[in-house]
Amino acid sequence: MRAYAQSTCNETFVLNLGPQHPATHGVLRVKLTMDGEYIVEAEPVLGYIHRMHEKMGENRTWLQFMPNTGRMDYLHALAYNHGFVCLVERAMGIEVPERAEYIRVITSELNRISSHLLWFGAYILDLGGFSPLLYAFDDREQILDLLESVTGSRLTYSYFRFGGVCDDIDENFVAGARAFVTRMRERMPMYHSLVTKNIILMKRLQEIGPISAEMCRKYGATGPVARGSGIDFDVRKHEPYSVYPNLDFDIPVYTECDSMARYMVRMDEILQSLRIIEQALDKLPEGPIMPPKAPKVIKPPKGDYYQAVETARGSLGMRAVSDGTNTPYRLKLRTPGYSNLIVFGEACRGMLLPDALALLGSLDLVIPEIDR
Amino acid sequence: MKLSSIKQHLEAVPGAKVQETEYSKKGYLLDVAVSPEHLVEAVTIVDREGFFIETITGVDWLGEKEAAVKEAAAKAAAIAEAKAKAAAAKAAKAAEEAAAAGEEVPPPAPVEAAPEAAPEPAPAAPASVQIDDLEAVYDFNRYDEFCRVVIRVRTPRNNPVIPTISHIYQAAHWHERETHDFFGIKFAGHPYLVPLLLPEDADFHPLLKDFNS
């Protein structure tokens, strides 16, 4: 690994990174104690966009909380929709029609690709390359148009319902999704030759920002961060939900533990998501999108329930405690970005500031999801 | 099987109540309740077995004990009422039989018997000194094989103190600060228990059920 701080004097100074810094993507503040260009100590300061979603959950009915789920991780909102509906479906024992499950998987995977594309563009922007962002947004736009045609919104979706989805997809959507899969497969080699194999990028990412598997375990890191550290963990395989067991896909795992490994995991995941979408479109059955006897009153029986789903950033956990009324008694949101960010304090110690920014970007932080 | 091994180890913790739960209904496999004194011991076992930490959170059980007392009283009252009804029915039947036999009927007797039976369950009431609990919930899971374990700790609401586990799992530094923000649970031994998500001078705990903004 790179040269780390070898302090020759004891003089340090405090540097505020954020909350309004272009490289932090949103309102994250990191209080850095610096020794020259080297980081001695880093303390992320949260709460700038804290909205207390968990308390909001206690003040509204189960269905009224649905729009909140789309407003935490605004880049992969459908995964949050998915986690919440699965949680209530588990608590109430609602059967979901197969067509609805396939639609959920297709839209959710499209959303995952759009999230990874935005991360890709913004990450290269952090590192000083502007043009890849424009290419990435070009592709992402296709997905947003597709999802808008079926969900009605471009970013903060609340499309899923307890028992199914609120609107069916039509032939135009299916054709559009297929066209996107073809287009994206052609674009990926271009991304790799434009960006991945660029010597500057390689020098900025390889062997920088080490996060070991043991660190992941102690901090509870999941998603591409853990998979870049050689941990084969993905909720879609590990604790299957929806129709993922019917679909054939791989979990990209890299063992280098550096920023490049996390970059490669996400790039490979785009291809895997395309595979999932293609198969799901082939297998898409006819039928209803809501169960014939969907319960009108949502009152899960007393007890507590846990549901995990894989978002673009890792394992999202939702825990609900129900007292049998139409309002949750307690709703806990375990967001993946929060656990992934805790690692940063330890991982960046002794690093050069620009390398630490490369590490911070490789964690793929979405601050509204971390602060909730 | 990791589940049976972790179950066996956690059962050895003094006072631990270990219960297997049905995954399809609950979303986790093992539900463990320990006392605050034995939390560190239980978490050390989980760590040694190679689990990763998912999250720490809390639940405020305000009014739970009063509700339990009320429920018990209601149950007792229901039983007494049922008994009284049965007695009344019996008496009525006896009276009917007697009437059928052509004898003189004494109607007031069963009616008096019922109100006497009802006030009996009253002594269960003196619950004014009952203190409700705050519960801290710890979620653990494995990377190699699905095995979600939930550890629960209860602490009285008027003085909620739970030992920290931040020296075992570093992630607990943040999760415990967040739980302290929201519920006011003090994690004894935590090196830096200042607000994380709330403003730095916050002295309120919004997820307490008696919190009003």
Interface residues (C-beta under 8 A of the other chain):
Chain A: L46 G47 H50 M52 E54 K55 E58 L87 R90 G93 C216 R217 K218 Y219 G220 A226 I231 D232 F233 H238 E239 G303 D304 Y305 Y306 Q307 A308 S315 G317 R319 V321 Y329 R330 K332 R334 Y338 S339 I342 E346 D371 R372
Chain B: S24 K25 K26 G27 Y28 G50 F51 F52 I53 E54 T55 T57 V59 D60 V137 D139 Y143 D144 F146 R148 V150 Y169 Q170 A171 H173 W174 F182 P195 L196 L197 L198 P199 P206 L207
